[in-house]
């Protein structure tokens, strides 16, 4: 299948959850033998306007992300030359989805919009955001929570599919356990991290035998380290800063509990990796976080609403056996997630009478 991925800005220029998701789709489908083309601003130094990396062909439709209007004007015609079977567009900026819809119409193929849910809620104008949700044949979100946000912004719920972020079970199995302690937390330490909930819960358990690892850095790290000192638990809480994926997996494979307390989360990627690596998941419920979706109706998952409930859940989690890998999360494996995208593409083409 030939897939055209539309994103003015790419993961080569900037890091964001939405761009990581598009990178996963483009590179993952190319690895599976599909013909993947990314239409974007030219980020490479060579003079050619086509550039191939890892089986993905990049088309430098414009030079520089500031050339947004030129990108929108040229996009339909470049898409027509690519002649894709499916167009998959990122929703930031939302105006590129409208331009992609013209290109998809010229190519007589379906359009899928990727709505990750954080940047998309504020990008562009209300009008262009509505276009980005109503013009595609399908919208993909990472969670039911983001699906609700998309519906609130104008999407038809019947057109929105939930496909989670992926984890790599082969990579988990191949990574030896490291030193994770009893409890682990992983997230950027900013105003939404809400790490204080976990620190207060741990302080309630001073008389028990535990250690904790905090992965991540950010503007609130010093404040959280000071809070740990104030609570007199700093000797048992290890702030390790940023870690790469293999380092994180090693921590998860050793830890027993992963605690998710952030107040806002489109998809709890680190929680998914930790659960797949055998951790018991404890989620503090917040209306703007989708983390509770991963522990609902699971024996190895707890949902809490207060520091005391969080402390109690940590104690109760001690009664559950340690696992090396939790096979009940097999639907989150990268192969299955990529297949979910392909199933959506095929269904849309079938509905359009293109098979």
C-alpha positions as CSV (number, residue, x, y, z in Angstrom):
1,X,0.0,0.0,0.0
2,X,1.3,3.5,-0.8
3,X,0.7,5.9,2.2
4,X,1.3,9.6,2.0
5,X,2.0,11.2,5.4
6,X,1.3,15.0,5.5
7,X,3.2,17.1,8.1
8,X,4.7,20.5,7.5
9,X,7.0,20.0,10.5
10,X,8.7,16.7,11.1
11,X,10.3,14.8,14.0
12,X,13.7,15.8,12.6
13,X,13.1,19.4,13.6
14,X,11.1,19.2,16.8
15,X,10.1,16.7,19.5
16,X,6.5,16.3,20.4
17,X,4.1,13.3,21.2
18,X,2.1,14.0,18.0
19,X,5.2,14.0,15.8
20,X,6.6,10.9,17.5
21,X,3.3,9.2,16.6
22,X,3.5,10.1,13.0
23,X,7.2,9.0,12.9
24,X,6.1,5.6,14.3
25,X,3.4,5.2,11.7
26,X,5.7,6.3,8.8
27,X,8.7,4.3,9.8
28,X,6.8,1.3,11.1
29,X,4.8,0.9,7.9
30,X,7.9,1.3,5.8
31,X,9.6,-1.5,7.8
32,X,6.6,-3.7,6.9
33,X,7.3,-3.2,3.2
34,X,4.7,-0.4,2.5
35,X,5.6,2.5,0.2
36,X,5.6,5.5,2.5
37,X,6.0,9.1,1.4
38,X,6.2,12.1,3.9
39,X,5.3,15.5,2.5
40,X,6.9,18.1,4.6
41,X,9.3,21.1,4.7
42,X,12.8,20.3,3.5
43,X,14.9,19.5,6.6
44,X,17.9,17.9,4.8
45,X,20.9,19.8,3.5
46,X,21.3,18.0,0.1
47,X,20.0,20.0,-2.9
48,X,17.5,17.3,-4.0
49,X,13.9,17.8,-3.0
50,X,13.4,14.1,-2.4
51,X,15.3,12.3,0.4
52,X,15.1,8.7,1.5
53,X,15.8,7.5,5.0
54,X,15.1,4.1,6.4
55,X,12.8,3.2,3.5
56,X,10.7,6.4,3.9
57,X,10.7,8.9,1.0
58,X,10.6,12.6,2.1
59,X,9.3,15.2,-0.3
60,X,10.6,18.7,0.5
61,X,7.4,20.5,-0.5
62,X,8.7,23.9,0.8
63,X,11.9,25.2,2.4
64,X,11.4,26.3,6.0
65,X,8.4,25.8,8.2
66,X,7.6,29.5,7.9
67,X,6.6,28.9,4.3
68,X,3.2,27.6,5.6
69,X,1.0,29.2,2.9
70,X,3.2,27.9,0.1
71,X,3.0,24.4,1.6
72,X,-0.8,24.5,1.7
73,X,-0.9,25.7,-2.0
74,X,1.5,23.1,-3.3
75,X,0.4,20.2,-1.2
76,X,-2.6,19.0,-3.3
77,X,-0.5,18.9,-6.4
78,X,2.4,17.0,-4.8
79,X,-0.1,14.5,-3.4
80,X,-1.5,14.0,-6.8
81,X,1.9,13.2,-8.2
82,X,2.6,10.7,-5.3
83,X,-0.7,9.0,-6.1
84,X,-1.3,7.4,-2.7
85,X,-3.8,4.8,-1.6
86,X,-4.3,6.6,1.6
87,X,-3.4,10.1,2.9
88,X,-2.5,10.3,6.6
89,X,-2.3,13.9,7.9
90,X,-1.1,15.4,11.2
91,X,-3.5,17.9,12.6
92,X,-0.9,20.6,13.5
93,X,-1.3,23.0,11.8
94,X,-5.0,22.1,11.2
95,X,-5.0,24.0,7.9
96,X,-2.8,21.3,6.4
97,X,-5.7,18.8,6.9
98,X,-8.0,20.9,4.7
99,X,-5.3,21.1,2.0
100,X,-4.7,17.4,2.3
101,X,-8.4,16.7,1.8
102,X,-8.1,18.5,-1.6
103,X,-5.1,16.3,-2.5
104,X,-6.9,13.2,-1.4
105,X,-9.9,14.1,-3.5
106,X,-7.6,14.6,-6.5
107,X,-6.0,11.2,-5.8
108,X,-9.4,9.6,-5.2
109,X,-8.3,8.1,-1.9
110,X,-9.3,8.3,1.8
111,X,-8.0,10.9,4.2
112,X,-7.1,10.0,7.8
113,X,-6.3,12.8,10.3
114,X,-4.1,12.1,13.4
115,X,-5.5,14.0,16.4
116,X,-3.2,13.5,19.3
117,X,-5.0,15.9,21.5
118,X,-2.6,18.4,23.2
119,X,-1.2,20.8,20.6
120,X,-4.3,20.2,18.4
121,X,-6.6,21.8,20.9
122,X,-5.0,25.2,20.5
123,X,-3.4,25.2,17.1
124,X,-4.9,27.4,14.4
125,X,-8.3,29.0,14.6
126,X,-11.5,27.3,15.8
127,X,-12.7,27.2,12.2
128,X,-9.5,25.4,10.9
129,X,-9.6,23.0,13.9
130,X,-13.2,22.1,13.0
131,X,-12.1,21.5,9.4
132,X,-9.4,19.2,10.6
133,X,-12.0,17.1,12.3
134,X,-14.8,17.1,9.8
135,X,-13.1,16.9,6.4
136,X,-11.2,13.6,6.9
137,X,-12.9,10.3,6.3
138,X,-11.6,9.2,9.7
139,X,-9.9,10.7,12.7
140,X,-7.5,8.7,14.9
141,X,-6.9,9.5,18.6
142,X,-4.7,7.7,21.1
143,X,-7.4,7.3,23.9
144,X,-11.1,7.6,24.6
145,X,-10.4,10.8,26.6
146,X,-8.9,12.5,23.5
147,X,-11.8,11.1,21.4
148,X,-14.1,13.1,23.8
149,X,-12.0,16.2,23.3
150,X,-12.2,15.7,19.5
151,X,-16.0,15.3,19.6
152,X,-16.2,18.5,21.7
153,X,-14.2,20.3,19.0
154,X,-16.6,19.2,16.3
155,X,-15.8,15.6,15.2
156,X,-18.5,13.1,14.5
157,X,-17.9,10.3,17.1
158,X,-18.6,7.6,14.5
159,X,-15.6,8.8,12.5
160,X,-13.2,8.7,15.4
161,X,-11.1,5.5,16.0
162,X,-9.0,5.0,19.1
163,X,-5.6,3.5,18.4
164,X,-3.2,3.5,21.4
165,X,0.5,4.4,21.4
166,X,2.6,1.3,20.9
167,X,5.2,-0.6,23.0
168,X,7.8,-3.1,21.8
169,X,7.5,-6.4,23.5
170,X,10.6,-7.8,21.8
171,X,12.6,-4.8,23.1
172,X,11.2,-5.3,26.6
173,X,12.1,-9.0,26.6
174,X,15.6,-8.2,25.3
175,X,16.4,-5.6,28.0
176,X,17.8,-6.9,31.3
177,X,16.3,-5.5,34.5
178,X,18.1,-2.6,36.1
179,X,17.7,-0.9,39.5
180,X,14.1,0.5,39.7
181,X,13.3,0.1,43.4
182,X,9.8,-0.6,44.6
183,X,8.0,2.3,42.9
184,X,8.7,4.2,39.7
185,X,7.4,7.5,38.3
186,X,8.3,8.8,34.8
187,X,7.2,12.1,33.2
188,X,8.5,15.6,32.4
189,X,8.6,17.4,35.7
190,X,6.5,20.5,34.9
191,X,3.4,22.1,36.3
192,X,1.2,19.2,35.2
193,X,3.4,16.4,36.7
194,X,1.6,16.4,40.1
195,X,4.5,14.3,41.6
196,X,3.5,15.8,45.0
197,X,0.6,13.3,45.2
198,X,3.1,10.4,45.0
199,X,5.6,12.0,47.4
200,X,2.8,12.6,50.0
201,X,1.6,9.0,49.6
202,X,5.1,7.6,50.1
203,X,5.6,9.8,53.2
204,X,2.6,8.0,54.7
205,X,4.5,4.8,54.3
206,X,7.8,5.8,56.0
207,X,7.6,2.8,58.3
208,X,7.5,0.4,55.4
209,X,10.4,-0.9,53.3
210,X,10.4,0.8,49.9
211,X,12.5,2.8,47.5
212,X,11.3,5.0,44.6
213,X,12.8,6.1,41.2
214,X,11.7,9.3,39.5
215,X,12.6,9.5,35.8
216,X,12.4,12.8,34.0
217,X,13.5,16.4,34.2
218,X,11.9,19.8,33.9
219,X,11.3,23.2,35.6
220,X,9.7,21.7,38.7
221,X,12.4,19.1,39.5
222,X,14.2,21.3,42.1
223,X,10.9,22.0,43.8
224,X,10.0,18.3,44.0
225,X,13.5,17.4,45.3
226,X,13.0,20.0,48.0
227,X,9.6,18.5,48.8
228,X,11.1,15.1,49.2
229,X,13.6,16.6,51.7
230,X,10.9,18.4,53.6
231,X,9.0,15.1,53.9
232,X,12.2,13.4,55.1
233,X,12.0,10.7,52.3
234,X,14.8,12.1,50.1
235,X,17.1,9.3,51.0
236,X,14.7,6.8,49.5
237,X,13.6,8.7,46.4
238,X,16.1,8.7,43.6
239,X,15.7,11.5,41.0
240,X,17.6,10.1,37.9
241,X,16.7,12.7,35.3
242,X,16.2,11.9,31.7
243,X,16.8,8.3,30.5
244,X,16.7,6.7,27.1
245,X,14.2,4.0,26.2
246,X,16.4,1.0,27.1
247,X,17.3,2.6,30.5
248,X,13.6,3.2,31.2
249,X,12.7,-0.4,30.3
250,X,15.4,-1.7,32.6
251,X,13.9,0.3,35.5
252,X,10.4,-0.8,34.8
253,X,11.5,-4.5,34.6
254,X,12.9,-4.2,38.1
255,X,10.2,-2.0,39.8
256,X,7.0,-3.5,41.2
257,X,4.7,-0.4,40.9
258,X,4.4,2.4,38.3
259,X,2.5,5.4,39.7
260,X,0.8,7.8,37.3
261,X,-0.5,11.0,38.9
262,X,-0.2,13.7,36.2
263,X,-3.3,16.0,35.9
264,X,-3.4,16.0,32.1
265,X,-2.4,13.3,29.7
266,X,-3.5,12.5,26.2
267,X,-1.9,9.0,26.4
268,X,0.2,7.7,29.3
269,X,3.0,6.3,27.1
270,X,5.4,5.5,30.0
271,X,2.6,3.8,31.9
272,X,1.9,1.5,28.9
273,X,5.6,0.5,28.7
274,X,5.7,-0.1,32.5
275,X,2.6,-2.2,32.5
276,X,3.8,-4.3,29.5
277,X,7.1,-4.8,31.4
278,X,5.2,-6.3,34.4
279,X,4.6,-3.4,36.7
280,X,1.4,-3.0,38.7
281,X,-0.2,0.3,37.6
282,X,-1.6,2.8,40.1
283,X,-3.3,5.8,38.5
284,X,-4.6,8.9,40.3
285,X,-7.8,9.8,38.4
286,X,-8.0,13.2,36.8
287,X,-10.7,14.2,34.3
288,X,-8.2,15.4,31.7
289,X,-6.0,12.3,31.8
290,X,-6.6,9.1,29.9
291,X,-4.3,7.1,32.3
292,X,-7.3,5.4,34.0
293,X,-8.2,3.7,30.7
294,X,-5.2,1.4,31.0
295,X,-6.0,0.1,34.4
296,X,-9.8,-0.2,34.3
297,X,-11.0,-3.7,35.0
298,X,-7.5,-5.1,35.4
299,X,-6.4,-7.1,38.4
300,X,-3.0,-5.5,38.2
301,X,-4.3,-1.9,38.2
302,X,-5.6,0.5,40.8
303,X,-7.5,3.8,40.3
304,X,-7.2,6.3,43.2
305,X,-8.5,9.8,44.0
306,X,-6.4,10.8,47.0
307,X,-2.9,10.5,48.5
308,X,-4.3,8.1,51.2
309,X,-5.9,5.9,48.5
310,X,-2.6,6.0,46.6
311,X,-0.7,4.9,49.7
312,X,-3.1,2.1,50.3
313,X,-2.9,0.9,46.7
314,X,0.9,0.8,46.9
315,X,0.6,-1.5,50.0
316,X,-2.1,-3.7,48.2
317,X,0.1,-4.0,45.1
318,X,2.6,-5.8,47.2
319,X,0.3,-8.8,47.3
320,X,0.5,-9.2,43.5
321,X,3.2,-11.3,42.0
322,X,6.0,-9.7,40.0
323,X,5.9,-10.3,36.2
324,X,8.7,-10.1,33.6
325,X,6.2,-9.3,30.9
326,X,2.4,-8.8,31.0
327,X,1.0,-10.5,27.9
328,X,-2.5,-9.1,28.6
329,X,-1.1,-5.9,27.0
330,X,-0.3,-7.6,23.7
331,X,-2.8,-5.3,21.9
332,X,-0.3,-2.5,22.6
333,X,2.6,-4.2,20.8
334,X,3.9,-2.3,17.8
335,X,2.9,-5.0,15.4
336,X,-0.7,-5.0,16.5
337,X,-0.9,-1.2,16.6
338,X,0.4,-0.9,13.0
339,X,-2.1,-3.6,12.0
340,X,-4.9,-1.5,13.5
341,X,-3.8,1.4,11.3
342,X,-3.7,-0.8,8.2
343,X,-7.2,-2.2,9.1
344,X,-8.5,1.3,9.2
345,X,-7.0,2.2,5.9
346,X,-8.4,-1.0,4.2
347,X,-11.9,-0.4,5.7
348,X,-12.0,3.2,4.4
349,X,-10.9,2.1,0.9
350,X,-13.5,-0.7,0.9
351,X,-16.2,1.8,2.0
352,X,-15.1,4.0,-0.9
353,X,-15.3,1.1,-3.4
354,X,-11.6,1.2,-4.1
355,X,-11.0,-2.6,-3.6
